[in-house]
Amino acid sequence: MTAPVPAAAPAAAIEVHGVQKWYGGRRVLDGVSLTVAPGTVTVILGRSGSGKSTLLRVLNHLEKPEAGHVSVGGELIGVERHGNRLKELRETAILVQRSRIGFVFQNFNLFPHLTLLDNVAAAPVATGRLSRPQAQSLARQLLGRVGLGDRTGAYPRQLSGGQQQRVAIARALALRPGVILFDEPTSALDPELVGEVLSVIKDLATGGTTLVIVTHEIGFAREVADEIVFLHEGRIVEQGPPDRVLDHPEHPRTREFLSKVL
């Protein structure tokens, strides 16, 4: 008997309010504010060190901002309001929130000692959302969706980088998040493997899940993004639809960046 697939979470908008983040004496995010509409694809561009990955990690509280706050689906992430102050949540509560926000890392972060099936099934079981048989049935469906339905018993070391990243995407989908964050999902791949991962993300982009993607793949950004955000030295200096930002950039830093990558 096929396990029931959990109902998708409602598409969740993201709101970022005045976020600042420091590493030592260096300000990495400088008052970032951003609204991501439900069910849209937002691509974050910028030079290395501009704060792109830090911003992504702030969205699910893997990085704690020094000022400002983030909401997903109207819920504050990592903090709760006490009068006019924000208080840090307990780690267990933060973990529950993170389980509703998918995250696909640059370097896959798969469990090397688990099969692909168990890598994908692990989170629904650990969070108590599904029994192990149900989670494994769902994992088979998701691995099939990313083109790896015939490799369920394989281990990560037996796969190419592109295949491992597709497993990581299936794992992110296993909890049916309303938001999925992608941190340079193709940067660790050989060029010939990039296309297979981008094709899976393109499929997700048509499915109504809110996606936020940090990438250097400009052609891909043009194809899938509803909104492009350009970061420079921790600030959003340009934002808008792909045809405007990529073809008619207004800020000199955006023009300089695109002149080197296009």
N, C-alpha and C positions, 0 to 999 in steps of 0.2 A: 504494500500500500504506500503510495507516494505521500510524503509528509506535506502538510499544508505550508505554503509559503506565507510568511508573516505579511500582513498588509503594510504597504509602504507608509512611512511617516509623512505627514503633511509637508509639502515643500516649505522650507524654512528660509526666511530672509535673514541676512546678516547685517548687523549695525555695529559700526566701530565709531566710538566717540572719543576724540582727543587723546589717542593712545600715544604714550611716550615710553621708550625703552632705552635703558643705558647699559652698556657693558664697560665697567670701570668708569673711566672719564670720557668715554665716547658715546654720544647719543646716536643710537641706531634708528630709532623711530621718533619723529619730531612732530607730535600733535596730529597724528593721522586720524582722519574721519572718513568713513566710507559706508555707503549703503548698497547692499547687493539685493536685487529684487528676487523674489521666489521663482525658482525654476529656470534661472538664467545661468549663463556661462560667463564668468569674469576671468580675464587673463591678466596677470600682473607681470609687467616687463620692467627691466632696468638693468643697469650694469651690476657686475659682481660687487657686493658690499653695499648695495643701495638700500637693503633692509627687506627685500622681498621674502626670503625664507623666514626671517624673524617675524614679519607680519603674519605669515601663515600660521606659525606656531603660537602666536598670541591668540589667534582665533579659537583654538581649543585649549588654551591655557597651558600648553607645554612650556611656554614662556610667560612669566607673570609681568605685566606692565607696571612701570613705576607710577603712571598716572593714566587716567582714562579707563574705559571699560568696553566690553564686547557683549552683544546680545545675539543669540541665535533663536529664531522663532519667538522672539519676545522674551526669552529667558536669559537673564544675566549669566555669563559663563565664568565660573571660578570664584564668584563673589555673591554675596547677598546684601540687600540694602537694610541698614539699621538707621532709621531716621534719615539724616543727611549724609551718612557715612556708608562706605562699602566695606564689608568684612569678608575676609578670605573664607571660603568653604573648607570643610574637612576634605581630606584627600579622597575618601571613599565617595563622597558626593560629586567631586570633580570627575572621578573615573566613570561614574554613571553618566554624567553629561558627555564625556568624551565618547562613550559608546554610541551616542546618537550622531556623532560627527565623524564620518569616515576620513582616514588620512592615508595617503599613498606616498611613501618616502622615496628618496632618490635611490637608496640601496636595498630596496625590497623588504628587509627586516623579517624574512620568513624564519620559522623555527627549523633549524637544520635537521633535528632528530625526528621530525614529524613528516608523514606523507603529505602530499598535496591535499588529499581529502581532509586529513585532520588539521592541517594548517587553516583551512577555510572554515571548518566546523568548530574550531576551538572557542571562538568568542561567543557564538550563540549559546553554547553549553555553559561556559564560564559565567555568563551573565544570567543564566537561568531562563532564558527566553525559549529555548527548545530543548527537548530531550536529545541524547546523543544520536539515536536513530533518525529523528527528525532533522537534526543539524547535518548529519551526513547525507541525507537525501537532498537537502537544500544545497549542500556543497557540490554534489554531483551536478545539479542543475546549473549552478553558477560556473563551475569549471567548464561545462559544456558551452555556456554562453560566451566564454572567452577563448574557446577553441581548444580546450585541454581536457575534454571529457574522456579521452582514452588514456590519460596519464594519472588517474587518481591515486594509484598506488606508488607513484614515483616519489623520490625525495628531491628537495631543491637542488642539491649538488648535481643531479642528473639532467638538469635543464639548462638551456641557454639563458642569458640575461633577459632577453625579451620575454621568454616563457615565464621566468620567475616574476617579472613585473606584472604579467597578466594574472598570475596567481595572487599577487598582492592586491590587485584591483578586485578580484573575486572575493578575497577576504574582507575588503572594505565594504563590499556590497552585502555581506552575509548578515549584517545587523540592520539592513534596510534604513540607512541613515537618510535624513532629509538634506544633508549637506555632505559633499565629499571634497576634501582638500588634496591637491596634487602638488608636491614639491619637486620640481624638475624631474618629472617621471621618466624622461628619456636620457638624462645627462650621463648615466652610468652605462649606457648601452653603446655597442658598436653601431655605426651608421646604418648598416643593413638590417638591424633589428628594430630601428625606431618606428618604422611604418606600422608594424604589427601592433605595437602598443597604442599608437595614436589612433588606429582604426577602432580599437575597443573604446577609447575615450570618446571618439566621435559618436559611437553608438549610444553611449550614456548621455551625451549632450542632447540627444533628441528625446530622451525619456522623462524629462520633467524634474530630474534631481538638480538641486542647486550645486554648481561646480565652481570652484575657485582654483585656478591653475597658474602656478609659477612655471614659466618656460622660456627658452630662448628660440623656440621654433616659431618664427614669425609667420610662415605660410600657414601653419596649423592654427595659430592665433587668428589670422584673418578669416579662416574657414569656419571656426566653431564659436568664436567669442561674440557675445552680445555687447560686451563692454570691455574696453581695455583700460587698464590703470598703469600709468608710468610713474615709477618711483625714482627719485634722485636724492641721495643723501638723507634718506629717511622721511622725505616729504612726497606727497602726491603732487606732481607738477603738471600733469595732464591726464585727462580722463574723458572717454567718449566712445562712440561706436568705432569699429575697426576702420571703416573707410575714411573717417575723419582723422583719427589719430595716426594711422599708418600712412595715409596718402597725403594728408594736409596737416602735419603736426604744427602746433603753434609755438610750443616752448623750444628755445634753442637747444636745451639738453636732449629733448626727444629727437629733434632733427639730427643732432650729432650722433646719437646712438643708432638711429635707423640708417644713417649714411654708412655706418661701419658693418651693419649686419645684413642689409638688403643687397 
